[in-house]
Each structure stands twice: as structure tokens, then as C-alpha cells.
């Protein structure tokens, strides 16, 4: 019996760090928030971080950013461990792979670091809140509707995504497939291939050209990735195919403005600076125990006003827009 009690005590000691991680003391003042985007060369995340720095100037604390040179989970795990060793208060991560980074994030929580995700979610049990730029289904629907408009509602189209493990892109693609299967409106449209640009300008250019060569009747390519859409546009322009094959997806509007003006492309976009701003505000609210990630919790995010945590700990920045020649001037990035 004594040995049994000792075994139980040993088990309790081993489990203690995990239970203590979820009863962390509330920060009495703003903390350091470590941003970990997908890739260090993506201008999207640089602009988002600018929004985080703006929020830090307003409410205090520090925003720092580190990022891998390759968009892989393995590369992000190294930076997660580094941020923990730096004793940041919160890690804000845009996941390259939802599940692969989860064990490292859970270890971070056990060592006293709070975790949120932004832009691209991670496993829900590895973070408290996901700051989503816009409701995922609405983005997918807008991309499909844009492709419908550009193609005249019929013909072949392809999708040029980022990586096979990208959480948000995979969810959008699944939604588009389901919507096409369910609604007769899309019955004349045919998805011929899903290709991957691997978060590389060169690979995106190669894949865009490969798609138009493989499918001579291709009308539209949907590119749900900020690096991929400008790269695909440049490749098609150099090949004399832009306009014959039209583009839509997600990208900084300024990077494809001439193609939007020419009617060769549309864009689904949002305020990227505000995404970083809201992420920092959320991180500080979490660190100070103003929120925990529970559905229904409310907090004020500076100049953006009041926000409410949704199901699954999701927080939505706001609605996106389809960028056309008529509203292009609204988008500064």
C-alpha cells in the first residue's frame, strides 16, 4: 500500500506542470508577445506585424516577431522553443501545419506561455483563441463566386494553393467542393486540379504555367495565397496568357492592382494591419485574464471596438470584400 501511495505521489508530481499551466497567474501589466508567422519573406505578415506594433504603442508591452525561412512545421517548432526560452508572455502563431506544431505549443503552455493563433489556425487544444481575418466559409464562398463571375459561370478552373498541409486553404477548398456539389448554379463549372505553390514565388509561377499548358481550355485559376496570386499573374503576363486565363484569390491588392484594373483578376481582401492590431490586443487581454478563450467572452480591442469570442475560441476580425476596379482605391496594401 505504501508503494502504491508513493507511485500516486510520483504521478502527481509528473503531472503538476500541466495542471499548473492552466492556472497561471494573471499578468498585472502588458507582456511581451512573440509573433511567429508562416514565413519571414511574406510581406503580408510584415504589414500585420506593423498593426501589432501600433497596438503595443497604445497599450504597452512589447511585440516581437521571428519567422522561418521555410514554410514548414519543423521550422516553426524551433522558433516556438526559442520564444519559450525568451520567456515571452504569449506566442501568436500562424500555423504552417495545424497538428504538427501542436505538441510544441502544448509544451510552451506547460512552461507558462499562453498561446493564440492568427491568420492560419492550429489544433484547438493547443491554443486559447484563433484570431481569424474573416469567417473562413465566407472567404471560400467569395472566391468561388468571383471565379463564377470571371468564367461566366461555366468551364474549367483550377486552384493553386500554398502547401498541402495549410489549414486555412484546405478548409476553403473543401468548402468550395461541397458548395459546387450542392448547388446547381455551379454545375457547369469543373475543377480540374488543385496544385501547390509551396509558399515560393518561383514554384507558383511554374505551377501557374503548368496548369495553363495542361488544360488549354482553362478559364480561371483561384489562388488562395498572398504570395501565389501576384506570382501567377506575372507568369501568365509574360506568357501572354493573362486575360485569356483570369485569376482570383487572396493577395495584397496593391500587388495586383494593374490586373484588377484590366479586368484580368479579382481579389478578396481585408485590412491586414487591423489583423495584427487585433491579434496583439487579444494576446494582452488573454495574458491579463480579461478573456480565457471561452465562447461569449467580450473585450475591447482599442480603436476596433468590442469583440466577442465565438465557438471554438474563434475571433473574427470582420468581413472581406471582393476587390474590383470600382473599390480598388480603398485598399492601401
C-alpha angles and dihedrals in degrees: 000000000000090000090050091053090049090051091052091049091051091050091051091052091050092049095044098091092056094051092043090053091067094049096053118158115261114252111248093205137020115296137207112277116203113208116206111185126182098259138009096224099052109110089204092071093044090057091045089052089053087061090051090052089051090054091047091056089052101046105018133242125095133282115205128174133204126170141177125249089226125052097234135122091234091058092048093050090062090054093046089057091046093052090050090053088051088057097233114177096226135016115211109194135183098206123229089192120014098212104029094063094043099089092053091048091050090052088051090054090050088056093054102267119129118221134211130166130219136188093000119034131228128207108309094232090057097059140035102221137015113210102206120193091219137344104291097224091053091054091051091047092049092050091050092046090049091051089048091054095045093048097043089246098293145071138046126327135171137204122228104195130178109246133344090245099048105128099207097042092049091051091050092049092050090050092050092050092049093047092050090051093048103043124063089207089079097042093110094053119089126198104213102178147354110217131180131228095192092221089289126124091212095049091046090053091048093048094048091053091044090054095052090046094048094046112037092182095052112138106178140016118203110209111187095185131086097224095042103056098057090042092051091047093053092047093050091046092053090048092050091243102109109116093021085066110032128206137217135164139089125328143123101286093222092060093059100027095122092054090049090050090050092051091241093115144023128200136208109211149155139191103293095186089058091054091060091042092053092045092055092046090050093049092053092046089053094047091051093046094244085129135014100190095265118145113262098026114136133203138163116251102199115253091000092066130216123353132188126212111238134204115313092016092290120156117190121209094204145275124321126221135221104244113223134160088272097061102023092111090066092069117076094178 
